[in-house]
């Protein structure tokens, strides 16, 4: 992802999330600048059609909705904060390919984790993730997401895609 992609990323976000879940452009720009190696876009003939924001973190750490990224110097986890695919390209396997690409590029980290929203649990389980207890602090941070949000993780030894 490049800074020039931000406007298109915001359009994808608006197409995928209700207003209460949309994060400000300044937050997204700060994330891109903080963790440029783990922030991806996919493009089709019309431009940016999907994005993925992630960063190196620690297992059990939950990033609140709308918060900035604070990469951990002693990271053991790739934290996937946001994955969105524009409706025009749904059903093409793009989300799975973005996740696989990111996980393949970050195999040195033994864990991956995320917060599943919008009934995406089955998708993430298909990528080898399982629901985990987020602990007391994690539960407070999960409360910044809409009801039903789940903390999920995946060890490096789990199979990737189904």
C-alpha positions in Angstrom: 0.0 0.0 0.0 1.1 3.5 -0.8 -0.1 6.8 0.7 -1.7 7.6 -2.7 -3.9 4.5 -2.2 -5.6 5.9 1.0 -8.6 7.5 -0.8 -9.4 4.2 -2.5 -8.9 2.3 0.7 -11.4 4.6 2.5 -13.9 3.9 -0.4 -13.5 0.1 0.1 -13.9 0.5 3.9 -17.1 2.6 3.4 -18.5 -0.2 1.1 -17.7 -2.9 3.7 -18.4 -1.4 7.1 -21.2 0.5 8.8 -20.2 4.1 9.8 -19.6 3.0 13.5 -16.8 0.7 12.3 -15.2 3.0 9.8 -11.8 4.3 10.9 -10.5 7.8 10.2 -8.2 8.5 7.3 -5.6 9.9 9.8 -5.6 6.6 11.7 -5.2 4.6 8.5 -2.4 6.8 7.3 -0.6 6.5 10.6 -0.9 2.7 10.5 0.5 2.6 6.9 3.5 4.7 8.1 4.0 2.6 11.2 3.9 -0.8 9.6 4.4 -0.4 5.8 5.7 -4.0 5.4 2.5 -5.6 6.7 -0.1 -3.3 5.0 -1.3 -4.6 1.6 -3.7 -3.6 -1.2 -5.1 -5.6 -4.1 -6.1 -3.9 -7.4 -8.2 -4.8 -10.3 -8.8 -2.8 -13.5 -10.9 -0.3 -11.6 -8.2 0.3 -8.9 -7.9 -0.7 -5.3 -10.4 -3.4 -4.5 -9.2 -4.9 -1.2 -6.8 -4.1 1.6 -5.3 -5.6 4.7 -3.8 -3.9 7.7 -1.5 -5.8 10.1 1.5 -5.3 12.3 3.9 -7.2 14.6 2.4 -7.6 18.1 2.2 -10.0 21.1 -0.2 -12.9 21.5 -3.2 -11.8 23.5 -2.9 -8.1 22.7 -6.1 -6.7 21.1 -6.0 -3.4 19.2 -9.1 -1.3 20.0 -11.2 -0.2 17.1 -9.9 3.2 15.9 -6.5 2.9 17.7 -3.1 3.3 16.2 -0.6 0.5 15.8 2.2 0.0 18.3 4.5 -2.7 16.9 6.0 -4.8 19.6 9.8 -4.9 19.6 9.6 -8.4 21.0 6.8 -9.5 18.7 5.6 -13.1 18.6 2.4 -12.5 16.7 1.2 -10.9 13.4 -1.9 -9.0 14.4 -4.3 -8.7 11.5 -6.4 -5.6 12.3 -8.5 -5.2 9.2 -9.2 -7.0 5.9 -11.8 -5.6 3.5 -12.8 -6.6 0.0 -15.0 -4.4 -2.2 -18.3 -6.0 -3.1 -17.4 -5.8 -6.9 -14.8 -8.6 -6.4 -16.5 -10.8 -3.8 -16.3 -14.5 -4.4 -13.0 -14.4 -6.2 -10.9 -15.7 -3.3 -9.1 -12.4 -2.9 -9.4 -12.3 0.9 -7.8 -15.8 1.2 -5.0 -14.8 -1.2 -4.2 -11.6 0.7 -4.2 -13.5 4.1 -2.0 -16.3 2.6 0.4 -13.8 1.1 0.8 -11.9 4.4 1.2 -15.1 6.5 3.7 -16.5 4.1 5.8 -13.3 4.3 5.7 -13.3 8.1 6.5 -16.9 8.9 9.1 -15.9 11.4 6.3 -14.9 13.8 4.9 -18.1 15.4 1.4 -16.7 15.9 -1.2 -14.7 14.1 -4.2 -13.1 15.8 -7.2 -10.9 14.9 -10.6 -9.7 16.0 -13.3 -11.3 13.8 -16.3 -9.0 13.1 -19.4 -9.1 11.0 -20.0 -12.9 11.3 -16.6 -13.6 9.7 -15.7 -16.4 12.2 -16.2 -19.2 9.6 -13.9 -17.4 7.1 -11.2 -17.1 9.7 -11.6 -20.7 10.9 -11.0 -21.7 7.2 -7.7 -19.9 7.4 -6.7 -22.0 10.5 -7.7 -19.5 13.2 -9.6 -20.5 16.4 -11.5 -18.5 19.0 -9.4 -17.7 22.0 -10.0 -16.1 25.4 -8.8 -12.6 25.2 -8.3 -12.2 28.9 -9.6 -9.3 31.0 -7.7 -6.5 29.2 -8.5 -8.0 25.8 -12.2 -8.2 26.7 -12.2 -4.5 27.5 -10.6 -3.8 24.1 -13.0 -6.1 22.4 -15.8 -4.0 23.8 -14.7 -1.2 21.3 -16.0 -3.4 18.5 -19.7 -4.2 17.7 -21.4 -7.0 19.6 -20.2 -10.5 18.6 -16.6 -9.6 18.0 -14.3 -12.6 18.7 -10.5 -12.7 19.4 -9.0 -15.5 17.3 -5.4 -16.8 16.9 -3.5 -19.2 14.8 -0.2 -20.9 15.6 2.5 -21.3 12.9 1.9 -25.1 13.1 -1.8 -24.8 12.1 -2.7 -25.5 8.5 -3.2 -22.4 6.4 -6.0 -22.5 3.9 -8.9 -24.9 3.4 
